[in-house]
């Protein structure tokens, strides 16, 4: 098991006291006993620190927290308290951001398949910028804005065709992906958009992928975007916002080296010299990922001779990342009792072989009823959870400097089944 100082590399608010994991001075064992499991716990101070780190590294930039990573309005509020805006990808996320109190003029909206209803909703709220992903979307947006008697501010999402060297399912900036417009044709689309009467071209958007531990592809993408910026200016198209997306990777494995917002700024600011537009970033995972821990309880232990299984009450419906990306999440007992270690798979109760949280891990030999902590679960954890097998979704708790607050109650069966 990792030592306390190693756990602090995931989240500096983690402590071990008498063998028991604490987050922001709150005992995770007490929380699990009090509120039941599976339970998502998020650290508010961590989220504040991360937003602040971005704002300090990129002075004057607008940090639009990517709500898709964790849409709980109380989590969004914490980011907002440090001056964040929101990056959204659906009407539901717009609703969540507004519910949290994010001002509309700090909201940017990307996504390849925005519906008429969603576009109307966002135009009506007068969000800062639509990150448009196709020519047809430009036309539809223009038409809807016209019918509402409004102007929509737009950026074209350009696809710089760089390889972000991350999991293929979360690479978005390559030519063959569904996202954005090829950077070569983007210029033409800008000219086209600038002639549409109900659109106001204000920005350039680009996002190349997620969980980037090597940030060098970011630079390549931004260089291409800056090049386009200058070409457009020459054409008389004034770009006020340069939205360079999210994607900074986080530590999942003990050996991962996590790039910081400061390192990203050092890499990118020289490329951005001479650019007069306001910079926008859309970090999601790096804001909430390591703020969160999923707590689960051991139900049964099973020794199949060639393999040990630790069967817990959180399944792929609660945390799907291991099942769909083969993602690694560090798992450790909430209370270490110094027992011997075994090699085991940590699996959920769902009727699928893909229902695992961790594979072939060296872990303390646990008892039925013990609690386990799954680290780095604050982003794309609850947000991607489902009701598969009619399993109510977990409760969520926010801890903040010694106190805690339930920010989403555990669901019950009627909630799932509806009236
Ligand atoms: N902006 C846009 C346009 C995006 O598509 C995304 C993520 C972000 C910002 C935020 O990226 P981040 O800073 O979180 O890397 N479910 C996957 C991740 C999918 C990311 C989708 N887009 C996972 O669990 O790894």
Boltz pocket constraint, residues with backbone or C-beta under 6 A from the ligand:
constraints:
  - pocket:
      binder: B
      contacts: [[A, 66], [A, 68], [A, 69], [A, 87], [A, 110], [A, 169], [A, 170], [A, 172], [A, 207], [A, 209], [A, 210], [A, 211], [A, 245], [A, 246], [A, 247], [A, 248], [A, 282], [A, 283], [A, 284], [A, 285], [A, 286], [A, 321], [A, 325], [A, 379], [A, 380]]
      max_distance: 6.0
